[in-house]
Amino acid sequence: MTDALRKRLEKIRVGLLALHKALVDSERIGYEQTMGPIQSPNHFLQLLMKDPWFVWLQPLSQLIISMDEALDAKEPPADAEVEALLKEAWILHSPSESGEGFSRHYFNALQRDPNVILAHAEVTKLFGQRNP
């Protein structure tokens, strides 16, 4: 992995972490308004991992984990592997009103939460005018 590609991956990862946090926070609010208070941090972690309310966030969580693994690997991944991660990030970063799964839920989150809009805008800036 070239230095430039590593820096790009690091920047996109940081932006995705902020976006992930905004999405989790937004979903938590909606969950608690509908289902009642979450009892503990451990309960919340279990919900994040297993509850259908939050399951749509898993593709973004998994992508961030894959980025962490690539950045922490003893042997740097090939440029093509990093480019694939960046492409996946670009695809996930694309909400869709008529889509399914992540893209549809992401679109809905953007419609209701200004913090998600701001995090989305920051990731958009990180990608710049070009996609991976």
N, C-alpha and C positions, 0 to 999 in steps of 0.2 A: 504494500500500500504506500503510495507516494505521500509525502508530507502534506501537500495541498489537499489530497483526498482525505487524509486523516483529520485535518482541521475542519474540513467541510462536514465530515461525519460527526465530529465532536459538537460542532455548532448546531447542526440539525437535531442531534440527540438532546441537547439542552433545551431547545425549543419544544421538542416533543414531550419532554418531561413536564414542562410548564403547562402545555396543552393537556396532558394526561391529568395533571392535578386539577386543572379547571374543570375538566369533564367529570372526574370523580366527585369533586365538591358539588357540582351541579346535580349529579345523579343522587348524591346523598340527600340533598335538600328535598328533591322530589320524592325520594323513597320515604323519608321521615314524614313528609306531609301526607302521604298516602297510607303508609303502613304503621306509623308511630315511631317513637324514638329508637335509635340503635343503642343497645344496652352497654356496649363496651368496645374498646378498640379491637379486641380479639373477635367479637361478634361481627364488627364491621369488616375485618379481614376475611372472615368466613363468607360473608355476603359477597364481597368483591370477587372471591374465587369461585363461588358456587351458585349464587342466586341468579335466576333468570333476569332479574332487573338490571344487573350489572354485567352479565356475561358478554354483552356486545362490546365492552371495552377490552376484552382479551386480545384481539388482534394488535391493538396499539401497545398493550403491555408486553406482548411477546416480541414485537418489533424492537422495543427499547431494550429488552433483555438480549436480543440478538446483536444489537449495536454494542452493548456493554461487552459481550463475549468477544466480538471482533476487536474492540479497542484494547481489551485486556489479554488477548491471546499472545502466547510466547512467540509463535510464528505469525507475523502479520498476514492477514488474509490477502488474497490476490485482489487486484484492482477491480476485477469483474464481480467479485463477491460484494465488495463495498458498493459498487455501482448498483447492484441488485437491491441492497438494503436501502439505498437512497431512492431507488425507483419505487420500492414498496412504500416508503414514507410518503412519497409524492402521491401515490394512489390513495393511501389512507387519508391523506390530507384533503382529499377531494369529496366534499359532501354531495349528496344527491337526494333531492326531494322524491324522485321516483325510484331510487335505488332500494336495496335491501340490506339487512344486517348493519354493519358498521356505518356505511355511508349514509343510510337513512337516519339512524339514530344521531349521527353527527350533525346532519342537517337540522334535525329537530332541536338539538342542544344549541346550535347557533341562533335559532329563532327565539329562544327563551332566555338566554343568559349572556349578558354583556361581557362577563369575564371570559367566557368561551370565545366570544368574538375577538376580544383583545389578544388572547393566546393564539388564535388562528391567524390573526394579522401578523403577529411576530414570526410565526413559522413561515408564512407567505413571504415575508421580507427575507428570511434566511435562504429561501429557495431562489429569490431574485426573479428575474424575468425568464429564466430558463428552467426547465424541469430536468431531472437527472437523465 
